[in-house]
């Protein structure tokens, strides 16, 4: 039992280090985010968004605690990227129909890459 637990922790730590290296190098983007639902309710959902390859992956804060798929959004669905209402915030808007009308991210690093998502 102890060996299995040790191995799982070691493997998880290696995966986390790999993710951190990828984000630090700018090959993937990750940031805290707030998603704005496209439905008439306009509900805001706090979470994390990751950009890797040709898609965005949003997970709500509650989904981070469990094995949940979250929402995958193709980069081709991005309508535009602009500065958000808060300092340092970047607003990503989407074409309709979609689950979200927009996601506001607060990047800690690589803000320039977040701003080019609609073009690159």
N, C-alpha and C positions, 0 to 999 in steps of 0.2 A: 504494500500500500504506500509506504513512504517513498519508494523509488518512483512509482507512477506519478505521485504528486510533485516530486522534485522535477521529473522530466517535463511535465505539463507546464510548470512555472518557468523552467528554463526555455522551453520552446516559445511560450508566450512572450517572454522578455526579448528573445531574439526577433520575433515578429514585430514587436513594438519598436525596437531599435531600427529595424529595416524601414518601417513606416516613417519614423522620425528623420532618418537619413534622406529618404525620398522627398519628404516635404521640405527639409532644409535646403536641398539641392534645387528645389523648384520644379521637379519632375511630376509632382502632384501638389495639389493645394488642399488645405484643410482649415476651417475656421468655424467659430461660433456663428450661428445663424438664426434668423427668425423667418419662417415661411408664412406667407399670406395666402390662405386658401382662396381658390377661384370661385367657390360657391357663394351664394348670396349672403352667407353669414359673415364673411370677411374675417374668420377666426385666425388668430396668430398662433403659430406653433413654434416654440423654442426648440433648438436642436443644434446639430452639427452638419455642415455640408463638406463633402470631399469632392474634388474634381480630379479625375484620373482618366486618361485616354479621351474618349469622346462622350463622356457622360458626367453628370452630377449625381451624387448619391446623398440624399438627405435622410437623416435619422433624427426623430424627435428625442428630447431628453429622456422620456420614459422608455423609448425603444433601445437606448444605449445600455440599459440595465438587463435586458433580456436578448435572446437570439431572435432578432426581428430583421426582416429584409430592408425595411425603410422604403424609400421611393427612389427609383432610378429615372433620371430625366436626361434625354439626349441633348447634346450641345446644339443640335440643329433646331431645337425648340426654343432657344434663347432669342428673344426679340431685341433686346438691348441691355446695355450695362451703363449705369450712371452713378454719380455720387449720391449717397443716401442723405437722409435728413439729419442724421447725427454725425459729428466729426469722425472721420476715418471710416465711415460706413460706405459700403458699395451695394447698390441695389441692382439685382438681376431680374429682368422682367421676361415673361414667357409668352409665346404665341398661344392662342386658345384653340381648341379646348385642352385643358390640362388640369392636373390636380391643384397646382398653385398658380396664382397670377404673378407672384414675385417672391424672391427670397432676398432678404437683407443680410449681408455678411459683414463681420467686423474682422478683417484680416489682421493678424499679428505680423505677418511677413508676406512679401511678394504681392503687395497691393497692385502694382503695375500689371502683373499677370492676371489678376482678377478682372481688372478693367478691360482687358483685351479678349475676354471670353467670347464675345459676340463676333469678333473678327478672326480669331485664330482657331 
